[in-house]
Amino acid sequence: MRRINGANPCVRRRADVLRRVEIYVALVVLTMTFCYVFCLRYGVFGAKVDWISQHSVLPDYFRRQFYATGELFPEFAANIGGGQNVYHFAYYGLYSPVLLCSYLLPFVKMEDYMMAVQMISLSGSVLLMYTWLKKRGFQEKLCIGVSVVFLLSGPMIFHSYNQIMFVNYMPFLLTGLMGVDRYFDKELKGKQSAGIGRYAARQDGMLTVSIFFMVMTSFYFSIGGMLVLVLYGIDRYLMNCEEGGDAFTLRGFLAEGIRFVLPFAAAVLMSGVLLAPAACALTGRKSEGTAINLGNLLTPGISAPRFFYSAYGIGLTTLSLTALVAMIFGRKLHERVLALSVMTVLTVPVFAYLMNGGLYVRDKVMIPFLPLICYILAYYLEYQTVPESGGLSKDAFPQSAGRS
């Protein structure tokens, strides 16, 4: 009889699956526990003002209007005020895939549905953060720790029951980051197997679908989300150049950049069913922005609420800034470029001004950078676990991490 021991691949694979399930269950239980401690124990996973007056009421109106008219693409909301263009309320998730699922559940109260789906979305975001970091090759304890830091950051739990559109796109942003990895990992394998300088194969379906869902869920924050994906894509491109032994050239960078933008363009065009009428409706309204001095927009400055503790910013601890500054002085080009790019966006007010639609400079548009800062934090902490200060060995990170 064949002996089965820990060296058996099937046994190891089964043990890995069980270990992964245990971690997933632990993270979900931890998420639900914090949701209960911070909010649910008071009766409702929702805020007294915006959630009860907007974020649960308007989706319920969208659903009831669909039941009454059978139109998935309405133009007029007769029962809001004296009657308004329904796309004035597109900000509240008119075609969000998460809310559209509620159309199949007429027997579920929208208030209950919104509470359940936000807790599920929050749990899913934490699990996706862990999965993404794990696939990047970080140590398991770091993946768990950074995932918990992500969960306990200022905006995640708070806005899951307050301004839900501030964070409800997060699962799709995280799958988009994994889509960027899938895109560049496939390209690197194609280069290595084909032995050619140009990327031989690419898989961008996951990236395209993720961006599309992110835009349909929260088009306002999808701008920052797409900027995050672009910066991370530049990091992966430079990393692949280093690992593939290719010399960096501006021509090659621009050529691959154009190819990389194609999934973004496809996703935005697919989202035109929401973006085009919403743009026409919103641009027809009068709005007053804050008077901004151009010199102030171009002057860098560190806003403490943007970085630390605030629910209306990234909401991490001062360790995140330490990790970001340390990575600016990293030994590899892709490390320095990623850190400098993120630091520039977070400290130069013009980026916040543009992502806020040219209305004002507010920190909320920087929330999409939370996963990328968590990635940099994990990267920094991974360096600290290396016993030799002289640098990372080739085996310090697994092969799947794309780092050497």
C-alpha positions, 0 to 999 in steps of 0.5 A: 500500500502506497504511503501517504505523507506530507510530501504527497502533492495531493495532500499538500494541495488539500492542506493549502486549500484548507488553510486558505479556507480557514483564513477566509473564514477568519477574515469574514468573521473578523469583518462581521465582528467589527461591523457589529461592534462599530454599528450593527449593535445599534440596530441598523448598518446604516447612518441616520442621515444620508443612508436612511434618506438617500442611499437606501431610498433612491435605489428602492425608487429605482427598483419600484420604477422598474417594476411599474414601467418595465424600463431598465433605462428610464429617462424621467423620475416623476415622483422625485420632487416635481419630476426630474431627469433620472440621470441626475441621480446616477451618482447613487448607483442607477446601473450598479451591478450590485443594485441591479441584482436587487431587481430579482428580489422583490420580496426583500426590503431594500433597507435589508438588501442594502445592509446585507450587500454592503457587509458582503461587499466589505467582506469581499474587499478584505478577501480580495485584498488578501488574495491579491497580496498572496498572489503577489508572493508576500508572506502569509502573515503579512497578507493577513495583517495588511488585510486587517489594516485595510479593513480598519482603515478610516473609510472602509467600515465607516462608509460602508454604512454612510456614504456607500459610493465612497467604497462600494467600487472597492471589490472591482478596483481590487479585481482590476489590480489582479487583472493588471497582474494577469495582463503583465504576467501573461505578457512576461511568460509570452516574452520568455517562451517566445524569446522576442522583445515584444509582448507575445500574448496578453489577457485583458478580459478581467481588467476590462470587466473590472473597470466596467463594473467599477465605472457602473458602480461609482463613476465619480470614484472610478476616475481615481480608480483608473489612475491607480490601475495605470500607476500600478500598470507602470510599476508592473511594466518596469518590473517586467523590463527588469526581470526580462532583461530588456532595456527601458526605452521611451518608444517601447514604453509608449507603445506598450502604454497604448496597448495597455490603455485599450482595456480602459477605452473598451470599458469606458465605451461599454459604460457609455450607456450610463456615462453619456446621459449622465454627462448630458444631465449633469452638465446642464445643471448650474454648479459653483466651484470653489475659487482656486489659485493656480499657484496653490494647485501646483504647490505640493503639501502633505494634508494630514487628513488625506493620509491619516486616520480620517474616514474622508481620506486614505485613513491609514496610520503614519506607518503608511507615509513611512513606507511610501517615503522609504520606497522612494529610496528603493533600490529598483527603478519600479519601486522608486517610480511607483512611490514617487508617482503616488506621492506626487498625486497625493501631495500636489492639489491639482490632482485632487482638483481634477478628480473632483471635476474641477469643483474643489479640492477634497480628500475623498477622491484619494480613497481609491489609492487605499489598496495601492498604499496597502500594497506599498506597506506590505512591500515595505514590511516584507523588506523589514523581515529580510534578516540581512540588511544588505538586500533581498536574496533571490528567494526572498519573494516567491516566483509568483510575486514577480520580484527578485 
